Every structure is written in structure tokens, then in C-alpha cells.
């Protein structure tokens, strides 16, 4: 569960935007969102990306082996009525 890889496109995205992100659950599956949108939890895994942190929810960490560029797609969370 702690050996989750991060695609270079996601690393580049985080470094370009200069902020922390979190892999969270949406109605369309795992999604990478800014921590301003979905605050990290104490139970999250943390992956250092330059000066920033990519948090991964414990729920998602059970099911994913890689954080991929398709998880950056805002339609994955904008289409959910509860966001």
C-alpha cells in the first residue's frame, strides 16, 4: 500500500501549480484535487513532490498502485452533485 507510483505528468502538474494536492474519492473514482478543495486527513499517505505533498486517502491507497494523469481531470469531481 505504500509503494504507490506517481506518473511524471502528475509530478509536473504539482510542481507547476506549486501547491499540495490530495488523491480523494469522487463519484467517478480517484481524483487529484487541491487540498483547498479536500483537506488532507491524518490517516493519509504522504508523497513528497519537490517542496509539496501529494496526500493519498487511505481508502484510495488500498485500490491504486499509481497516481495517473487521468486523475487530474476536473470533470471527475465537477460532475458530482455533492462537490
Backbone as JSON, one array per atom type, in Angstrom:
{
  "sequence": "XXXXXXXXXXXXXXXXXXXXXXXXXXXXXXXXXXXXXXXXXXXXXXXXXXXXXXXXXXXXXXXXXXXXXXXXXXXXXXXXXXX",
  "N": [[0.82, -1.2, 0.0], [2.09, 1.21, 0.45], [3.75, 1.62, -1.66], [3.12, 3.33, -3.88], [3.2, 4.56, -7.08], [3.89, 7.61, -8.88], [2.9, 9.19, -11.75], [4.94, 10.95, -14.13], [3.67, 13.13, -15.36], [1.82, 13.94, -13.44], [3.5, 14.68, -11.37], [4.81, 16.84, -12.65], [2.6, 18.53, -12.97], [1.92, 19.15, -10.29], [4.29, 20.45, -9.46], [4.3, 22.62, -11.22], [1.97, 24.0, -10.49], [2.47, 24.57, -7.88], [1.49, 23.77, -5.24], [-0.05, 21.81, -2.61], [-1.63, 18.65, -3.1], [-4.36, 16.26, -3.12], [-5.22, 12.85, -3.38], [-8.3, 11.72, -3.75], [-11.63, 10.44, -3.17], [-14.12, 10.33, -5.63], [-17.33, 10.52, -7.29], [-16.71, 9.44, -9.69], [-14.51, 7.89, -9.34], [-10.99, 7.69, -8.28], [-9.5, 10.88, -7.73], [-7.4, 13.71, -8.28], [-7.13, 16.46, -6.34], [-6.87, 19.92, -5.3], [-5.63, 20.68, -2.02], [-7.07, 22.68, -0.87], [-9.61, 22.23, -1.7], [-10.24, 19.68, -0.83], [-9.41, 18.81, 2.18], [-6.44, 17.39, 3.64], [-6.24, 14.34, 5.58], [-5.28, 13.03, 8.79], [-4.77, 10.34, 8.52], [-3.95, 9.98, 5.92], [-1.7, 8.85, 3.35], [1.52, 10.17, 2.56], [3.25, 11.66, -0.07], [6.18, 13.05, -1.05], [6.66, 15.69, -3.25], [8.83, 17.47, -4.73], [8.85, 20.56, -3.15], [6.36, 20.12, -2.19], [3.4, 18.29, -1.14], [1.8, 15.28, -1.96], [-1.06, 14.02, -0.96], [-2.58, 10.94, -0.15], [-5.59, 9.41, 0.17], [-6.42, 6.99, 2.64], [-8.41, 5.23, 1.91], [-8.36, 5.26, -0.95], [-5.72, 4.45, -1.28], [-5.74, 1.75, -0.86], [-6.61, 0.69, -3.22], [-5.29, 1.7, -5.47], [-2.31, 1.62, -7.48], [-0.84, 3.41, -8.74], [-0.62, 6.9, -9.3], [-2.19, 8.6, -11.72], [-2.26, 10.6, -14.77], [-4.88, 10.85, -15.72], [-6.36, 11.13, -13.44], [-6.27, 13.77, -12.86], [-8.26, 15.07, -14.14], [-10.72, 17.46, -14.07], [-13.43, 17.01, -14.55], [-14.06, 14.73, -13.25], [-14.69, 15.38, -10.64], [-16.2, 17.71, -10.76], [-18.61, 17.03, -11.89], [-19.97, 15.75, -9.93], [-22.64, 15.84, -7.74], [-22.37, 16.4, -5.04], [-20.12, 17.96, -4.62]],
  "CA": [[0.0, 0.0, 0.0], [2.92, 2.41, 0.49], [4.56, 1.67, -2.88], [2.31, 3.93, -4.93], [3.99, 5.34, -8.03], [3.25, 8.84, -9.37], [3.31, 9.48, -13.12], [5.68, 12.2, -14.31], [2.72, 14.19, -15.69], [1.24, 14.39, -12.18], [4.6, 15.39, -10.7], [4.96, 18.11, -13.35], [1.41, 19.32, -12.65], [2.07, 19.64, -8.91], [5.4, 21.41, -9.42], [3.89, 23.81, -11.98], [0.93, 24.71, -9.75], [3.08, 24.97, -6.6], [0.62, 23.59, -4.08], [-0.3, 20.43, -2.19], [-2.82, 18.01, -3.68], [-4.82, 15.05, -2.44], [-5.96, 11.85, -4.13], [-9.52, 11.56, -2.97], [-12.68, 9.65, -3.82], [-15.23, 11.05, -6.24], [-18.31, 9.59, -7.85], [-16.12, 8.85, -10.89], [-13.27, 7.2, -8.99], [-9.97, 8.52, -7.64], [-9.28, 12.17, -8.36], [-6.4, 14.56, -7.65], [-7.72, 17.78, -6.11], [-6.08, 20.75, -4.39], [-6.02, 20.5, -0.61], [-8.08, 23.7, -0.53], [-10.91, 21.66, -2.02], [-10.42, 18.49, 0.01], [-8.31, 18.87, 3.14], [-5.85, 16.09, 4.0], [-6.56, 13.75, 6.89], [-4.11, 12.47, 9.47], [-4.56, 8.97, 8.07], [-3.49, 9.95, 4.53], [-0.3, 8.63, 2.99], [2.12, 11.4, 2.04], [4.34, 11.5, -1.02], [6.84, 14.33, -1.25], [6.87, 16.06, -4.65], [9.55, 18.74, -4.59], [8.52, 21.2, -1.88], [4.93, 19.94, -1.97], [2.99, 16.95, -0.7], [0.64, 14.64, -2.54], [-1.7, 13.18, 0.04], [-3.42, 9.88, -0.73], [-6.5, 8.91, 1.19], [-6.26, 5.55, 2.97], [-9.4, 4.48, 1.11], [-7.82, 5.1, -2.3], [-4.43, 3.74, -1.23], [-5.99, 0.3, -0.91], [-7.05, 0.27, -4.55], [-4.47, 2.18, -6.58], [-0.87, 1.37, -7.41], [-0.19, 4.51, -9.45], [-1.38, 8.13, -9.49], [-2.06, 8.82, -13.16], [-2.7, 11.89, -15.29], [-6.34, 10.91, -15.88], [-6.93, 11.52, -12.15], [-6.24, 15.23, -12.81], [-9.41, 15.56, -14.91], [-11.71, 18.08, -13.17], [-14.79, 16.5, -14.76], [-14.27, 13.64, -12.31], [-15.3, 15.87, -9.41], [-17.16, 18.78, -11.03], [-19.89, 16.45, -12.26], [-20.58, 15.15, -8.75], [-23.58, 16.8, -7.14], [-22.02, 16.72, -3.65], [-18.93, 18.82, -4.58]],
  "C": [[0.87, 1.27, 0.0], [3.78, 2.57, -0.76], [3.76, 2.21, -4.05], [3.2, 4.82, -5.78], [3.19, 6.58, -8.44], [3.8, 9.12, -10.77], [3.99, 10.84, -13.21], [4.74, 13.37, -14.62], [2.08, 14.77, -14.43], [2.29, 15.17, -11.39], [4.77, 16.77, -11.32], [3.8, 19.06, -13.01], [1.53, 19.95, -11.26], [3.15, 20.7, -8.83], [5.05, 22.71, -10.15], [2.9, 24.65, -11.18], [1.34, 25.12, -8.34], [2.11, 24.93, -5.42], [0.48, 22.1, -3.77], [-1.6, 19.95, -2.83], [-3.16, 16.76, -2.88], [-5.52, 14.15, -3.44], [-7.13, 11.46, -3.25], [-10.52, 10.73, -3.76], [-13.74, 10.57, -4.38], [-16.22, 10.03, -6.79], [-17.79, 8.91, -9.11], [-14.82, 8.12, -10.61], [-12.26, 8.14, -8.38], [-9.7, 9.79, -8.44], [-8.25, 12.96, -7.57], [-7.0, 15.97, -7.56], [-6.81, 18.6, -5.2], [-6.55, 20.55, -2.95], [-6.97, 21.58, -0.14], [-9.49, 23.17, -0.78], [-11.23, 20.48, -1.1], [-9.22, 18.4, 0.94], [-7.76, 17.47, 3.44], [-6.29, 15.65, 5.38], [-5.28, 13.18, 7.49], [-3.77, 11.07, 8.97], [-4.04, 8.86, 6.63], [-2.02, 9.55, 4.43], [0.23, 9.94, 2.43], [3.28, 11.06, 1.12], [4.9, 12.89, -1.29], [7.08, 14.53, -2.75], [7.53, 17.44, -4.64], [9.29, 19.31, -3.2], [7.08, 20.96, -1.46], [4.63, 18.5, -1.57], [1.77, 16.52, -1.49], [0.11, 13.69, -1.47], [-2.55, 12.14, -0.68], [-4.29, 9.32, 0.38], [-6.27, 7.42, 1.42], [-7.23, 4.7, 2.17], [-8.84, 4.22, -0.28], [-6.53, 4.3, -2.31], [-4.61, 2.23, -1.28], [-6.2, -0.2, -2.32], [-6.15, 0.71, -5.7], [-3.0, 1.81, -6.38], [-0.09, 2.51, -8.06], [-1.16, 5.7, -9.52], [-1.13, 8.56, -10.92], [-2.67, 10.16, -13.59], [-4.22, 11.97, -15.45], [-7.04, 11.27, -14.57], [-6.93, 13.04, -11.96], [-7.47, 15.85, -13.47], [-10.49, 16.14, -14.0], [-13.13, 17.58, -13.38], [-15.1, 15.35, -13.82], [-14.91, 14.12, -11.0], [-16.31, 16.98, -9.66], [-18.55, 18.24, -11.37], [-20.63, 15.84, -11.06], [-21.44, 16.19, -8.03], [-23.18, 17.19, -5.72], [-20.75, 17.54, -3.54], [-19.29, 20.22, -4.92]]
}
